[in-house]
């Protein structure tokens, strides 16, 4: 056999294998690739879970907010009625509301929606209590509503609620605004009365304790922030919570300088 033939057959007949170092390097590379693949899979799974959680709380919060807004939009059960009830605060609103084709005088409800912050917890809940109107005697001119002290139903609307923040300050859950009209005292910081526009400063809780105070309320704003439940979300580390805000104006006609600048006014 010639030297040339021997040289060509050498690679085919060689019994040389992997060295220990080559084998260890190959195993190490395989482990690194496997760990990277599992890490990526875990990250993708966690990200999908986070997105699903955020979508869920966003949908839940918006449905709840929309239901409350619908109730507030149905607060003008009769012309010139005062929808907000004295005793409303920045964390609780009391108002009358009714929707449907029946007689509002016989079926109107009082709703009390309250933000309850649990002691020692960073998050609270929204609770709604409903009181059924006691119909006035036959022939009695209305609107005169009478509600019992005991609620007929109570339900939890949302959990995981916190107050929204703006400029480093807590935003009240509920805020109440008014119009100014002829005869009102000029507000502080103004030279004239700002007719026909909602005053940007909300009414104080002291004003809301009286009939005269709630009669001025023509707009209610509701704001809150919702986060998912569970210890891993308690400090909002996994994702930003969902802030929500909406408002209702109790008006059946545009505001004017006249004395009809009250909630549920049928004309100017």
For each residue, the residues with C-beta under 8 A, 3 or more apart:
1: 5 6
2: 5 6
3: 6 7
4: 7 8
5: 1 2 8 9
6: 1 2 3 9 10
7: 3 4 10
8: 4 5
9: 5 6 12 13
10: 6 7 13 14
11: 14
12: 9
13: 9 10
14: 10 11
15:
16:
17:
18: 22 23 26
19: 22 23
20: 23 24
21: 24 25
22: 18 19 25 26
23: 18 19 20 26 27
24: 20 21 27 28
25: 21 22 28 29
26: 18 22 23 29 30
27: 23 24 30 31
28: 24 25 31 32
29: 25 26 32 33
30: 26 27 33 34
31: 27 28 34 35
32: 28 29 35 36
33: 29 30 36 37
34: 30 31 37 38
35: 31 32 38 39
36: 32 33 39 40
37: 33 34 40 41
38: 34 35 41 42
39: 35 36 42 43
40: 36 37 43 44
41: 37 38 44 45
42: 38 39 45 46
43: 39 40 46 47
44: 40 41 47 48
45: 41 42 48 49
46: 42 43 49 50
47: 43 44 50 51
48: 44 45 51 52
49: 45 46 52 53
50: 46 47 53 54 238 239
51: 47 48 54 55
52: 48 49 55 56
53: 49 50 56 57 228 233 239
54: 50 51 57 58 228 239 242
55: 51 52 58 59
56: 52 53 59 60 228
57: 53 54 60 61 160 226 227 228 241 242
58: 54 55 61 62 242
59: 55 56 62 63
60: 56 57 63 64 158 226
61: 57 58 64 65 158 224 226 242 244
62: 58 59 65 66 244
63: 59 60 66 67
64: 60 61 67 68 126 157 158
65: 61 62 68 69 222 244 246
66: 62 63 69 70 246
67: 63 64 70 71
68: 64 65 71 72 113 157 222
69: 65 66 72 73 222 246 248
70: 66 67 73 74 99
71: 67 68 74 75 95 97 99 111
72: 68 69 75 83 95 97 220 248 250
73: 69 70 248
74: 70 71 77 97 98 99
75: 71 72 81 83 84 95 96 97 248 250 264
76: 79 81 83 250 252 263 264
77: 74 81 83 96 97 98 104 108 143
78: 81 104 105 142 143 264
79: 76 252 264 265 266
80: 262 264 265 266
81: 75 76 77 78 96 143 263 264
82: 85 211 214 215 217 262 263 264
83: 72 75 76 77 95 96 97 217 250 263 264
84: 75 88 93 94 95 176 208 214 217 220 250 263
85: 82 88 94 95 96 110 214
86: 94 208 209 210 211 213 214
87: 92 94 208 209
88: 84 85 92 93 94 95 174 176 208 214
89: 92 93 174 205 208
90: 172 173 174 175 205
91: 114 115 172 173 174
92: 87 88 89 112 113 114 115 174
93: 84 88 89 111 112 113 174 220 222
94: 84 85 86 87 88 110 111 112
95: 71 72 75 83 84 85 88 110 111 220
96: 75 77 81 83 85 108 109 110 111 133 145
97: 71 72 74 75 77 83 108 109 111
98: 74 77 104 107 108 109
99: 70 71 74
100: 107
101:
102: 106 107
103: 106 107
104: 77 78 98 107 108
105: 78 108 133 135 136 142 143
106: 102 103 133 135
107: 98 100 102 103 104 132 133
108: 77 96 97 98 104 105 133 145
109: 96 97 98 130 131 132 133
110: 85 94 95 96 130 131 133 145 147
111: 71 93 94 95 96 97 128 129 130 131
112: 92 93 94 128 129 130 131 151
113: 68 92 93 126 127 128 157
114: 91 92 126 127 128 129
115: 91 92 124 125 126 161 163 173 224
116: 124 125 126 127
117: 121 123 124
118: 121 123 124 125
119:
120:
121: 117 118 124
122: 162 234 235
123: 117 118 159 160 161 162 227 234
124: 115 116 117 118 121 161 162
125: 115 116 118 156 157 158 159 160 161
126: 64 113 114 115 116 156 157 158 161 224
127: 113 114 116 154 155 156 157
128: 111 112 113 114 154 155 157
129: 111 112 114 151 153 154
130: 109 110 111 112 151 152 153 154
131: 109 110 111 112 147 148 150 151 152
132: 107 109 147 148 152
133: 96 105 106 107 108 109 110 145 146 147
134: 145 146 147 148
135: 105 106
136: 105 140 142 144 145 146
137: 140
138:
139:
140: 136 137 144
141: 144
142: 78 105 136 145
143: 77 78 81 105
144: 136 140 141
145: 96 108 110 133 134 136 142
146: 133 134 136
147: 110 131 132 133 134
148: 131 132 134 151 152
149:
150: 131
151: 112 129 130 131 148 154
152: 130 131 132 148
153: 129 130
154: 127 128 129 130 151
155: 127 128
156: 125 126 127 159
157: 64 68 113 125 126 127 128
158: 60 61 64 125 126 161 224 226
159: 123 125 156 229
160: 57 123 125 226 227 228 229
161: 115 123 124 125 126 158 224 225 226
162: 122 123 124 224 225 226 227 241
163: 115 170 171 172 173 223 224 225
164: 170 171 223 224 225 243 245
165: 168 169 170 171 225
166: 169 171
167:
168: 165
169: 165 166
170: 163 164 165
171: 163 164 165 166 223
172: 90 91 163 175 202 223
173: 90 91 115 163 222 223 224
174: 88 89 90 91 92 93 220 221 222
175: 90 172 202 220 221 223
176: 84 88 202 203 208 217 219 220 221
177: 198 199 200 201 202 203 217 218 219 220 221
178: 198 199 203 216 217 218 219
179: 196 197 198 199 216 218 255 261
180: 184 187 193 194 195 199 261
181: 184 193 195 256 257 258 259 260 261
182: 193 195 257 258 259
183: 259
184: 180 181 193
185:
186: 190 191 192 193
187: 180 190 193 194 199 201
188:
189:
190: 186 187 193 194
191: 186
192: 186
193: 180 181 182 184 186 187 190
194: 180 187 190 197 199
195: 180 181 182 255 256 257
196: 179 254 255 256 257
197: 179 194 255
198: 177 178 179 218 219 249 255
199: 177 178 179 180 187 194
200: 177
201: 177 187
202: 172 175 176 177 221
203: 176 177 178 207 208 213 216 217
204: 207 208
205: 89 90 208 209
206: 209 213
207: 203 204 210 212 213 216
208: 84 86 87 88 89 176 203 204 205 213 214 217
209: 86 87 205 206 213
210: 86 207 213 214
211: 82 86 214 215
212: 207 215 216
213: 86 203 206 207 208 209 210 216 217
214: 82 84 85 86 88 208 210 211 217
215: 82 211 212 262 263
216: 178 179 203 207 212 213 262
217: 82 83 84 176 177 178 203 208 213 214 220 250 263
218: 177 178 179 198 249 250 251 255 261 262 263
219: 176 177 178 198 247 248 249 250
220: 72 84 93 95 174 175 176 177 217 247 248 250
221: 174 175 176 177 202 245 246 247
222: 65 68 69 93 173 174 245 246 247
223: 163 164 171 172 173 175 243 244 245
224: 61 115 126 158 161 162 163 164 173 243 244
225: 161 162 163 164 165 241 242 243 244
226: 57 60 61 158 160 161 162 241 242 244
227: 57 123 160 162 233 236 241 242
228: 53 54 56 57 160 233
229: 159 160 233
230: 233 234
231: 234
232: 237 238
233: 53 227 228 229 230 236 237 238 239
234: 122 123 230 231
235: 122
236: 227 233 239 240 241
237: 232 233
238: 50 232 233
239: 50 53 54 233 236
240: 236
241: 57 162 225 226 227 236
242: 54 57 58 61 225 226 227
243: 164 223 224 225
244: 61 62 65 223 224 225 226
245: 164 221 222 223
246: 65 66 69 221 222
247: 219 220 221 222
248: 69 72 73 75 219 220
249: 198 218 219
250: 72 75 76 83 84 217 218 219 220 263 264
251: 218 254 255 263 264 265
252: 76 79 264 265 266 267
253: 260 265 266 267 268
254: 196 251 268
255: 179 195 196 197 198 218 251 261 268
256: 181 195 196 260 261 268
257: 181 182 195 196 261
258: 181 182 261 268
259: 181 182 183
260: 181 253 256 265 267 268
261: 179 180 181 218 255 256 257 258 265
262: 80 82 215 216 218 265
263: 76 81 82 83 84 215 217 218 250 251
264: 75 76 78 79 80 81 82 83 250 251 252
265: 79 80 251 252 253 260 261 262 268
266: 79 80 252 253
267: 252 253 260
268: 253 254 255 256 258 260 265
